[in-house]
Amino acid sequence: TNMKTNHIKLLAIVGFVLAIFLILTFQSKLNLVKADGEVEAFYKKNCVMCHKADATKSFDAAKEDAVLEKAVLEGVDAKPIKMPEYKSKGVDEAKAKELVAYMREKAKAAKPPAQ
């Protein structure tokens, strides 16, 4: 019976570890979906008025990610309209990176490559 008890304990531990692993795996996928929704909502609320819904206005996709992320965080003193900074409004480097990726995706979809 001692061996049987050890097997039950081992199975319980393995089951618990497997359950935790599955929860963590699916949680990260849920967070990605949530993050995408947050980025889209942020874009619609704060960016669409200057960059258009398809991110084709005043957005240079040829620039490096780091340059564009810096623009989101620190703003740009552009003419005729200055782009505000969003760092003080709760946007961190990770969110700036997600926003730049989102804008690239929108702009790419709006401007298919020339054939």
N, C-alpha and C positions, 0 to 999 in steps of 0.2 A: 504493500500500500504506500510506502514511502516513495517508491519510484513512480507510482501512479500520481501521487501528489506533486512530485517534481515536474512531471509531464504537463499536468494541468496548469501549474504556475508558469512554465515555459510557454505554453500555448496562450495563456492570458497576457503575458508580457509581449509576445510576438503580435498578438491581435491588437493590443494597445498601441504599440509602436507603428503598426501598419495603419491604424485608424488616424493617428496623429499625422503620419506622412501624407495620407490621402487628403486630410483636411487642409494641410499646408499647401499641397499642390493645387487643389481647387480654389483655395482662397486667393492665391496669387493670380489665377486666371480671372477671378471675379474682380480683383483690384484693377486689372488691366482694362476691363470693360468699363468699370466705374471711372477710371482715369480718363479714358477716351471720351466719355460723356462729359466729364468735368472740363476737359480741354475744349471740346466743341461749345459748351455753354459759355465758357470764358471768352472764347473767340467771338461768338455772336454778341455777347454783352459789351466787350471792350474794343474789339478790333475791326469788326465788319464795316463800321461807318467810314473808315479810311482805306481799308485794304480790300473791300468788296467781299461778297460771300464766297467767291472762288479764289481769294488771295492773289489776284492778278494785278492789283494796283499798289504801287509804292512798296513792292516786295521784290527784292533782287535775289532770286534763287541761286544765282551764280556765286553769291558770297558764301564764305565758309560758315559752318554752323556756329562756331565760336563768336564770330562777328555778329551774327543775327541774334544769338542768345544774349550777348552783351547789350544789344539794342533793346531787347525786351526788358532786361533788368535795369539798365541805366538810362534808357530813353535816347532820343536822337534829336539834336538841334537842327532840324531840317526846315527848308522853306517850301511852301508857305506855312505849313503846319508843323509844329514841334510835336514829336512823338513823346508821350509821357513815359516815365519810368514806372515799372511795376514791382520793383524789389520791395519798396516800402508798403506795398499793398498786398504783401503775402506771397508773391511769386518768388520761388527759390530757383536754384540752377536746374534742378530736375524738371520743374514745371516749365521753365523757359525752354529746355531741350524738347519737351513734349509738344509745346506750342509751335516751335520751329518745324518739327517733323510734321505736325498737322498741317501747317501752312504749305510746306513743300508738297505734301500729298494733294492738297486742294489745287494748288497752282499747276501741278503736273497733270492732274485730271482735266483741268480746264484748257491746257495747251498741249495737246498730244504732239509727239515729235513729228517733224516734217518728214515726208516720205519721198 
